[in-house]
């Protein structure tokens, strides 16, 4: 399994902490409720295996990139972690899950908040759902902002935004297809299930991070296409095993 070195882990964690600290600080200035949202949003991006940043960095190094002379690499790697966190928050909302790794997620935390404010079950669902939508949106923006502010050449930034754009749309399509395929009693065709697995997870978790790292290293278009194809296949296998 590809994992971050200790040094790379520190760099990615530092980039994430700067972004999330900024979010918490700005949210705290808007009042107690917004502060709670900022804290819950930051908590949603805490921990984890950092798989997607590891793939960005592994591809960057594989195509000859030098981590010691690539200050924008860490923000880009961190952006893919925040993208993942955003999708997880929204996925939990869609699935109606109130916990993640055994503790309340954003939706669960704000259901508890509604209860503490004297709300009934309907209030709990309303506030929890609203917070999850907003937290996911904030994380999506932070991922975008990291790429927008990363010190990388303009052509690379343009390519990264194409990847981000595709990741958002493809993943949304995959998530929707996943929900639709659970409706009714008939089993969808195998090809449709595999397409959903690719769209929902493989593209943003494997294909896009690998392509981003290759792009930052200056890989040729044919090389990027090859690594994207490999990432797609690996991502489908990962999603099938994970489900």
N, C-alpha and C positions, 0 to 999 in steps of 0.2 A: 504494500500500500504506500502511496506517495504521501509523505508527511513533511512538514516544515522543519528546517533546522532550527536550533535554539535561537540563532541570530535573526533568521527570517521571521520566526514567531514573534520576537520582540518588536521588530519593525512593523509588522502587520498589526499587532496589538496596540502599538503606539499610535498608528494611523487611525485605528478604530476608536481609541480612547479620546483622541483629539476631536474627532467628529461627534462622538456621543456626549462628551463633556460640553461641547458647544451647544448641542441640542438641549441638554438638561438645563444649562445656565439660561438660555433664552426662554425656555418654557417656564422656568421658575419665576421669571420677571413678569409673567402674565397672570399670576395668581395660583392659589393652592391646587385647584383642579387641573390646570395646565401643567403644573409642576408634577403632579401625580402621573399625568400622561407621559411627560418626559422621562420620568424614572422608569415607568413600565416599558416604554419603548426601548430605552437603553438596555434594560434587563433582557428584553427579547433577543438582543444581539450578543449577549454575553455567553461565554463558554462555547462548547461545540468543538468539532475536530478541525475546523478551518480547512476543510477539504478543497473548497473552491479557490481560496488564495493559494493553497499549495499547488494546484494545477496551473494557475497563472504563472507562478514562479518556476515550476518545473519545465514548462514549455519555453519560457523565456531563456532559461539556462540551456535547454536542449538545442536551441537554435543560435547559440553563441552569445547570448546576452551576459553582461557583466553586472551582477547585482551591486557591486561596489560603486558603479558609475551610472546608476539608473534611479535617481531620486523619485521619479514619478511611479515607479513600479509598485511601491508599497501602497499608495493611495488606490491605484487601480485594483490591486489584489484585495484590499479592504472593501472596495466598492462591491465586488462580487459576494463578499460575505454579508454585506448589508442587503443586497438584493435577495439573497437566500433568506435572511431573517424576515424581510418584508413578505415574501411568499409564504413563509411558515405561519406568520401571524394571520394572513388572509386565509390560508388553508385551514387553520384551526377554527376560524370563524365559519367557514363553509361547512366544515364537518361537525360543528357544534361542540368542539372539545374545549374544556375549561382549564386543562392542565397540560404542561409540557415538562417532561423529565421529572414528573412527580410533584411539581409545584404549580401554583396558579399561573397561567399565562396572562396576557393582557386582558382578554375577555373575562377570565376568572377573577383577576384582581379587581376589575371594575364592577363585576357583579357583587363582590364583597363590599365594595365601596357604596354601591346603591343600597345594600342591606344596612350598612352602618348609618346611612342617611335616612333610614326609615322607609325605604321603598319596598314594594311588594314584588312578587315573582316577575310580573310584567316589567316593572321598572328595572329589575336586575338584568333582564334580557336586553332591554332597550339600551341601557347605559353600557353594558358589556359589549354589545354589538357595535355601538357607535365608537367606543374606544379602540376596538380592534381594527375597524376600517381606518380610523385616523392614524393609529400607530403604524399600520402597514404603509399608508401613504407617506408618512414622515420618513420612514426608512427608505422608501423608493426614491424620495427626493434626495436624501443624504447620499445614496449610492450615485445618483446622477451628479450631485455637487462635487463629489470626490473626483470623478472623472473630469468634470469641467475645470477643476482647479489643479489637477495633477500637472506637474512640470514636464510635459512631454511635447514633442513637435506637433505642430498643427495637423499635418496629415495623419499622424497616429491617433490624435484625439478624434478626428473625424471618423476614422475607422472604428474606434472604440464606441462611438455613439451609434454607429450602424449596428454593432453587436448588441448594445444595450437595447436599442429600439426593437430589434428582432427578438431578443430574449423576453421582453415584456409582452409583446403581442403573441408570440408562439406559446409562451407559458400560460397566458390567459386563455388561449384557444384550447390548450390541453386540459386545463382545469375545468373548463366548461364541458368539454367532451366527457371527462371523467364523471362529472355529476350526471350528465344525460344518460350515460351508459348504465348507470345504476337504477334508472327508471324502468319499470316493467319487469317482466319475468324472462324474456328472451335474452340469450347470451349474444352479445355483439360478435361480429366476425373477428377472427384472430388478427387480421390485418388492421382492423380499426383499433383493437386493444393495443397493439404494438405501436401504432401511430400516436395514440394517446400517451403511452409511456414515454415516447420520444419527446413529444411536445411538452408534456407536463414537467418533466424533470431533466431529460438528457440534454436538451439544448442549453438551458441556463446553468446546469450544474457541471457539465463536462465540455460540451462543444464550444460554448462561448468563452469560458475561462482559458481553455487551451489555445483557442484562436487569439485571444487577447494577448497572452504571453508571447506567442509567436509573432504577432504584429509588432509588439514593442521591441522585439529583438531584431526586427527587420527581415523576417522570413519572406520568401517569395510567395506570390499568390498561390502557386501550385502546392507549395509546402503547407500553407495554411489550409488549403482545401483538403489535403491528405490528413492533417491532424484533426480537422473538423469531422471528417468521415469516421475516423477512429473513435473520436470522442462521442459521436452519436451512438455507435454500436456499444461502447462501454456503458454509456448512460442508460440505454435500454436495459441492458443486463442488470445494472445496479437497481433500476426502478422495479423490475420484475422480482428481484430478490428481496427488495425492501418491502414490497407489498405482500 
